[in-house]
């Protein structure tokens, strides 16, 4: 009986505060935080702190469970209204591409350089070794990717595939490029995922991808068809390979956080690096989608080699400009706020 009286008195003295908080919380939940006027915005945190105080007292004096359950639920809802993420889907999407993605890419400058260098070294190694000894082709390019095109294939057969003059030529190279897009997308995601192993598997995947590309280019270059094949592949390849590099850099970013935690704890540093890397990989996935469209439509409709190279160059310039120029104003604003 004494507990019931104490609980009743406790509620009577504070219930008005709870009801006000519940009203504002419900309004914000239904219509958004922007639906509150200036006075309500001011009162909301005050009511929230008062309710937290009531919850603390209620626990200390062991009030009945109903009051505790109500206050805990109300405090949780109010906390989400005050400190939760209030961005709408389109706002989050816009901000991601406006400044979050390019900022994440710029934060991995060192890793991007290393990933690019590793892929390039692999391509050069694959190209020159295959040019010196065609048997290297079999070490770099597996049969699934080669799809019957090997150093023993005649020059005319290779040319017919590019020109489409052979009945199954276009279909054959279509299968190759489709497989290459899928393969490189898998490589990119795997390179990111394996970054946790200090980045070493990531470097291997980037290098082996380069040797595969270099070996295949060497096969066609040895028959004076390298320029034509390059145009066929690069119309989507600049976007696709850039995406591989971005994903690889994300894996290396995580690897560096593991090896060089700096002044922070390793797990804390890894969590920070993981958020940056995850944003970059989301951008990489978007790039793979764009590469798929370029491969599926642009390459099929555009048959002029010069035009293909022009589109490949334009896409590369656009990606570089976007990643290194976009979102700087947001960065400056954030730094100004932190400095204040």
C-alpha positions as CSV (number, residue, x, y, z in Angstrom):
1,X,0.0,0.0,0.0
2,X,2.9,2.4,0.9
3,X,4.6,1.6,-2.4
4,X,1.3,2.3,-4.3
5,X,0.9,5.7,-2.5
6,X,4.5,6.6,-3.2
7,X,4.2,5.7,-6.9
8,X,0.9,7.6,-7.2
9,X,2.5,10.8,-5.6
10,X,5.6,10.4,-7.8
11,X,3.6,10.3,-11.0
12,X,1.3,13.1,-10.0
13,X,4.2,15.5,-9.4
14,X,6.0,14.7,-12.7
15,X,3.3,13.4,-15.0
16,X,2.8,16.8,-16.7
17,X,6.4,16.8,-17.9
18,X,6.1,13.3,-19.2
19,X,2.9,14.1,-21.1
20,X,4.5,17.1,-22.7
21,X,7.6,15.1,-23.8
22,X,5.4,12.3,-25.1
23,X,3.3,14.8,-27.2
24,X,6.4,16.4,-28.7
25,X,8.1,13.0,-29.3
26,X,5.0,11.7,-31.1
27,X,4.7,14.8,-33.2
28,X,8.3,14.6,-34.3
29,X,8.0,10.8,-35.0
30,X,4.9,11.4,-37.2
31,X,5.8,14.6,-39.0
32,X,9.5,14.9,-38.6
33,X,11.7,17.0,-36.3
34,X,11.2,20.1,-38.6
35,X,7.5,20.1,-37.6
36,X,8.4,21.4,-34.2
37,X,8.5,25.2,-33.7
38,X,11.3,27.1,-32.1
39,X,9.8,26.9,-28.6
40,X,9.1,23.2,-28.9
41,X,12.7,22.6,-30.1
42,X,13.9,24.5,-27.1
43,X,11.7,22.6,-24.6
44,X,12.3,19.1,-26.0
45,X,15.8,18.5,-24.6
46,X,14.8,20.1,-21.2
47,X,11.8,17.7,-21.0
48,X,14.0,14.8,-22.0
49,X,16.6,15.5,-19.3
50,X,13.8,15.9,-16.7
51,X,12.3,12.6,-17.8
52,X,15.7,10.9,-17.5
53,X,16.0,12.3,-14.0
54,X,12.6,10.9,-13.2
55,X,13.6,7.5,-14.5
56,X,16.8,7.6,-12.4
57,X,14.8,8.4,-9.3
58,X,12.1,5.7,-10.1
59,X,14.8,3.1,-10.3
60,X,16.4,4.2,-7.1
61,X,13.2,4.1,-5.0
62,X,12.0,0.9,-6.8
63,X,8.7,2.1,-8.1
64,X,6.3,-0.3,-9.7
65,X,7.3,-1.9,-13.0
66,X,4.6,-0.1,-15.0
67,X,6.1,3.3,-14.3
68,X,9.6,2.1,-15.0
69,X,8.6,0.5,-18.3
70,X,6.7,3.6,-19.4
71,X,9.6,6.0,-18.6
72,X,12.2,3.7,-20.3
73,X,10.1,3.6,-23.4
74,X,9.5,7.3,-23.5
75,X,13.2,8.1,-22.8
76,X,14.3,5.8,-25.6
77,X,11.8,7.4,-28.1
78,X,12.9,10.9,-27.2
79,X,16.5,10.0,-27.5
80,X,16.0,8.8,-31.0
81,X,14.2,12.0,-31.9
82,X,16.9,14.1,-30.4
83,X,20.0,12.2,-31.5
84,X,18.9,9.9,-34.2
85,X,19.6,10.2,-37.9
86,X,16.9,12.5,-39.4
87,X,18.1,12.5,-42.9
88,X,15.5,11.4,-45.5
89,X,16.5,8.8,-48.1
90,X,16.9,11.3,-50.9
91,X,18.9,13.7,-48.7
92,X,21.3,10.9,-47.6
93,X,21.7,9.8,-51.2
94,X,22.4,13.4,-52.4
95,X,24.9,14.0,-49.6
96,X,26.7,10.7,-50.3
97,X,27.4,11.6,-53.9
98,X,27.8,15.4,-53.2
99,X,30.6,15.1,-50.7
100,X,30.8,11.9,-48.7
101,X,32.0,9.7,-51.5
102,X,34.6,12.0,-53.0
103,X,35.8,12.9,-49.5
104,X,36.3,9.2,-48.7
105,X,38.2,8.7,-51.9
106,X,40.5,11.6,-51.2
107,X,41.2,10.2,-47.7
108,X,42.7,7.1,-49.4
109,X,45.2,9.0,-51.6
110,X,48.2,6.9,-50.6
111,X,46.3,3.6,-51.0
112,X,44.9,4.7,-54.4
113,X,48.4,5.4,-55.6
114,X,49.6,2.0,-54.4
115,X,46.7,0.1,-55.9
116,X,47.1,1.9,-59.2
117,X,50.9,1.1,-59.2
118,X,50.3,-2.6,-58.3
119,X,47.7,-3.0,-61.1
120,X,49.9,-1.2,-63.6
121,X,53.0,-3.3,-62.7
122,X,51.0,-6.5,-63.1
123,X,49.8,-5.4,-66.5
124,X,53.3,-4.5,-67.6
125,X,54.7,-7.8,-66.3
126,X,51.9,-9.7,-68.0
127,X,52.4,-7.8,-71.3
128,X,56.1,-8.0,-71.6
129,X,56.6,-11.5,-70.4
130,X,53.9,-12.8,-72.8
131,X,55.5,-10.8,-75.7
132,X,58.8,-12.4,-74.9
133,X,57.5,-15.9,-74.4
134,X,53.9,-16.7,-75.5
135,X,53.7,-19.6,-73.1
136,X,53.4,-17.1,-70.2
137,X,49.9,-16.4,-71.6
138,X,48.7,-19.7,-70.1
139,X,50.0,-18.7,-66.7
140,X,48.2,-15.3,-66.7
141,X,45.0,-16.0,-68.5
142,X,42.9,-19.0,-67.6
143,X,40.9,-20.9,-70.2
144,X,37.6,-19.6,-68.9
145,X,38.7,-16.0,-69.7
146,X,40.6,-16.9,-72.9
147,X,37.5,-18.7,-74.3
148,X,39.6,-20.4,-77.0
149,X,41.8,-17.4,-77.9
150,X,45.4,-18.5,-77.3
151,X,48.8,-17.9,-78.9
152,X,47.9,-20.8,-81.3
153,X,44.9,-18.9,-82.6
154,X,45.4,-17.4,-86.1
155,X,45.6,-13.7,-86.6
156,X,42.6,-13.8,-88.9
157,X,40.5,-15.5,-86.3
158,X,41.5,-12.9,-83.7
159,X,40.7,-10.0,-86.1
160,X,37.4,-11.6,-87.1
161,X,36.4,-11.6,-83.4
162,X,37.0,-7.9,-83.1
163,X,35.5,-6.9,-86.4
164,X,32.5,-9.1,-85.9
165,X,33.0,-10.5,-89.4
166,X,32.9,-14.0,-88.0
167,X,29.3,-15.3,-87.3
168,X,30.1,-16.0,-83.7
169,X,32.8,-13.3,-83.3
170,X,30.9,-10.6,-81.6
171,X,29.1,-13.1,-79.4
172,X,32.4,-14.6,-78.5
173,X,34.0,-11.3,-77.4
174,X,30.8,-10.3,-75.8
175,X,31.1,-13.3,-73.5
176,X,34.6,-12.4,-72.8
177,X,33.9,-8.7,-71.8
178,X,30.8,-9.8,-69.8
179,X,32.9,-12.3,-68.0
180,X,35.6,-9.7,-67.5
181,X,33.2,-7.2,-65.9
182,X,31.8,-9.9,-63.6
183,X,35.3,-11.1,-62.8
184,X,36.7,-7.7,-62.0
185,X,33.6,-6.8,-59.9
186,X,34.3,-10.0,-57.8
187,X,38.0,-9.1,-57.7
188,X,37.2,-5.6,-56.4
189,X,34.8,-6.7,-53.7
190,X,37.2,-9.5,-52.6
191,X,40.2,-7.1,-52.6
192,X,38.3,-5.0,-50.2
193,X,37.1,-7.9,-48.0
194,X,40.7,-9.3,-47.7
195,X,42.2,-6.0,-46.7
196,X,41.7,-7.1,-43.1
197,X,44.6,-9.5,-43.7
198,X,47.0,-6.6,-43.5
199,X,46.3,-5.8,-47.2
200,X,48.6,-8.5,-48.6
201,X,45.9,-10.5,-50.4
202,X,44.6,-7.3,-51.8
203,X,47.9,-6.5,-53.4
204,X,48.1,-10.0,-54.9
205,X,44.6,-9.7,-56.4
206,X,45.4,-6.4,-58.0
207,X,48.7,-7.6,-59.4
208,X,47.2,-10.8,-60.8
209,X,44.3,-8.9,-62.4
210,X,47.0,-6.7,-64.1
211,X,48.9,-9.7,-65.4
212,X,45.7,-11.2,-66.8
213,X,44.9,-8.0,-68.7
214,X,48.5,-7.5,-69.8
215,X,48.7,-11.1,-71.1
216,X,45.5,-10.8,-73.1
217,X,46.6,-7.4,-74.6
218,X,50.0,-8.9,-75.5
219,X,48.3,-11.7,-77.5
220,X,46.5,-9.2,-79.7
221,X,49.4,-6.8,-79.8
222,X,51.7,-9.5,-81.1
223,X,49.3,-9.7,-84.1
224,X,49.1,-5.8,-84.5
225,X,45.6,-5.8,-83.1
226,X,46.4,-4.2,-79.7
227,X,44.9,-0.8,-80.6
228,X,41.7,-2.3,-81.7
229,X,41.3,-4.5,-78.7
230,X,42.1,-1.6,-76.4
231,X,39.3,0.4,-77.9
232,X,36.9,-2.5,-77.5
233,X,37.8,-3.0,-73.9
234,X,38.6,0.6,-72.7
235,X,35.2,2.1,-73.5
236,X,34.1,0.6,-70.3
237,X,37.5,-0.5,-69.0
238,X,38.5,2.9,-67.6
239,X,35.5,3.0,-65.4
240,X,35.7,-0.7,-64.5
241,X,39.4,-0.7,-63.7
242,X,39.1,2.5,-61.8
243,X,36.4,0.7,-59.7
244,X,38.8,-2.2,-59.1
245,X,41.4,0.3,-57.9
246,X,39.0,2.1,-55.6
247,X,37.9,-1.2,-54.0
248,X,41.5,-2.4,-53.8
249,X,42.5,1.0,-52.2
250,X,39.7,0.5,-49.6
251,X,41.1,-2.9,-48.7
252,X,44.6,-1.4,-48.4
253,X,43.1,1.4,-46.2
254,X,41.9,-1.2,-43.8
255,X,45.2,-3.1,-44.0
256,X,47.1,0.1,-43.1
257,X,44.8,0.7,-40.1
258,X,45.7,-2.7,-38.9
259,X,49.4,-2.4,-39.3
260,X,49.8,1.3,-38.4
261,X,47.2,2.2,-35.8
262,X,49.0,5.4,-34.8
263,X,48.2,6.9,-31.4
264,X,44.7,5.4,-31.2
265,X,43.8,1.8,-30.3
266,X,44.0,-0.6,-33.2
267,X,40.3,-1.4,-33.1
268,X,39.3,2.2,-32.8
269,X,41.5,3.1,-35.8
270,X,40.1,0.1,-37.7
271,X,36.5,1.3,-37.1
272,X,37.3,4.7,-38.5
273,X,39.1,3.3,-41.5
274,X,36.3,0.8,-42.1
275,X,33.7,3.6,-42.4
276,X,35.8,5.4,-45.0
277,X,36.5,2.2,-46.9
278,X,32.9,1.1,-46.9
279,X,31.9,4.4,-48.5
280,X,34.5,4.0,-51.1
281,X,33.4,0.5,-51.9
282,X,29.8,1.7,-52.3
283,X,31.2,4.1,-54.9
284,X,33.1,1.3,-56.5
285,X,29.9,-0.8,-56.8
286,X,28.2,2.2,-58.5
287,X,31.1,2.4,-60.9
288,X,30.7,-1.2,-61.8
289,X,27.1,-0.6,-62.6
290,X,28.1,2.3,-64.9
291,X,30.7,0.1,-66.5
292,X,28.1,-2.6,-67.2
293,X,25.9,0.0,-69.0
294,X,28.9,1.1,-71.1
295,X,29.8,-2.5,-71.9
296,X,26.2,-3.5,-72.7
297,X,25.2,-0.5,-74.8
298,X,27.9,1.9,-75.6
299,X,30.4,-0.7,-76.8
300,X,27.7,-2.4,-78.9
301,X,26.5,0.7,-80.6
302,X,29.8,2.4,-81.1
303,X,32.2,0.6,-83.5
304,X,34.7,3.3,-84.4
305,X,38.0,2.7,-82.4
306,X,38.8,6.5,-82.1
307,X,35.3,7.2,-80.7
308,X,35.7,4.3,-78.2
309,X,39.0,5.7,-77.0
310,X,37.5,9.2,-76.8
311,X,34.6,8.0,-74.6
312,X,37.1,6.0,-72.4
313,X,39.2,9.1,-71.9
314,X,36.2,11.3,-71.2
315,X,35.0,8.8,-68.6
316,X,38.4,8.7,-66.9
317,X,38.6,12.5,-66.8
318,X,35.1,12.7,-65.4
319,X,35.8,10.2,-62.6
320,X,39.1,11.9,-61.6
321,X,37.5,15.4,-61.7
322,X,34.6,14.2,-59.5
323,X,36.6,12.4,-57.0
324,X,39.3,15.1,-56.6
325,X,37.2,18.3,-57.0
326,X,33.7,17.6,-55.6
327,X,32.7,18.3,-52.0
328,X,35.6,20.6,-51.0
329,X,33.2,23.3,-49.8
330,X,31.6,20.8,-47.4
331,X,35.1,19.8,-46.1
332,X,36.0,23.5,-45.6
333,X,32.7,24.1,-43.7
334,X,33.3,21.1,-41.4
335,X,36.9,22.2,-40.6
336,X,35.7,25.7,-39.8
337,X,33.1,24.3,-37.4
338,X,35.7,22.1,-35.7
339,X,38.1,25.0,-35.4
340,X,35.5,27.2,-33.6
